[in-house]
Amino acid sequence: MAVQTSAGTGQQLAAPSVAEYQARATRGTKVLVGGIVLVIAGVVVLVNANKQTGATKTALVWLGILLIIIAAAGLAGLTPVAPGQARVLQLFGKYRGTVREPGMQWVNPFTRRIRVSTRIRNHETAQAKVNDADGNPIEIAAVVVWQVQDTAKAIYAVDEYAKFVAIQTETAVRHTASSYPYTSQDGSTLSLRDNADEITQRLSAEIAARVASAGVAIIESRLTRLSYAAEIAQAMLRQQQASAVVGARMTIVEGAVSMVRLALQRLEEEDVVSLDEERKAAMVSNLLVVLCSEQATQQVVNTGSLYQ
């Protein structure tokens, strides 16, 4: 039996030997009309048989019964197919094709007709607690949009394809969450929070590979919840706040240094005042205090020299 490899997992799943094909079916309207006509004819023949005697009566009775049996067999093959549904035909345990065309269809009356929904469905995973690539516990959940593409695989390749999709989706979400960090420290690696689009694309590809054996196509998947677990949420929040403060301070310092450099350059170019190295150092110190301070500075008028 052929095997296929699940993308991103290295996991091998057995490829099913059955694939969907179109079943032999005809429009059931004519069969319905013909069956009703045969039933009426059979009833009429039986009524007329009561008026006869001998061999004629026996022949008419058998003819009426035969007409009704033929009509019942024909009507038993009528199968209504609603839009967004398909019927998988099975005859004596063997797959005999799938009917997808909506409307009243007529198929072999001895076949078993299994109803399969081909509508687009949503499945939302339960909130799971997983350790990310850095070992931090996180809470994650996702929603996946899927549709049955091959009805034969959905029925014969797996047991309860809807439950199979649910379990494989949860497995893929857990594997994806444990393969990437919640956030990247240096920005060079993919992270769950900072690279949501790339992560969801990879998640969709992994889910699609896992459920392909069930004849299911994945249309889209999205993370609906992503956060640190409660036991480390406060610590991680403080870490993020500290990183934000450091980043803001770096920006302020870089801006302040640029402003001081520009001030000294303009003073020299326009020959406003001549400053020695000590006075430049005092001026730089005062400007940096003013520009980098979190609180408003108070002005002090120096009535002496810069050296007092």
Secondary structure, 3 states (H helix, E strand, C coil): CCEEECCCCCCEEECCCCCCCECCCEECHHHHHHHHHHHHHHHHHHHHHCCCCHHHHHHHHHHHHHHHHHHHHHHHCEEEECCCEEEEEEECCEEEEEECCCEEEECCCCCEEEEEECCCEEEECCCEEEECCCCCEEEEEEEEEEEECCHHHHHHCCCCHHHHHHHHHHHHHHHHHHHCCCCCCCCCCCCCCCCHHHHHHHHHHHHHHHHHHHCEEEEEEEEEEEEECHHHHHHHHHHHHHHHHHHHHHHHHHHHHHHHHHHHHHHHHCCCCCCCHHHHHHHHHHHHHHHHCCCCCCCCCCCCCCCC
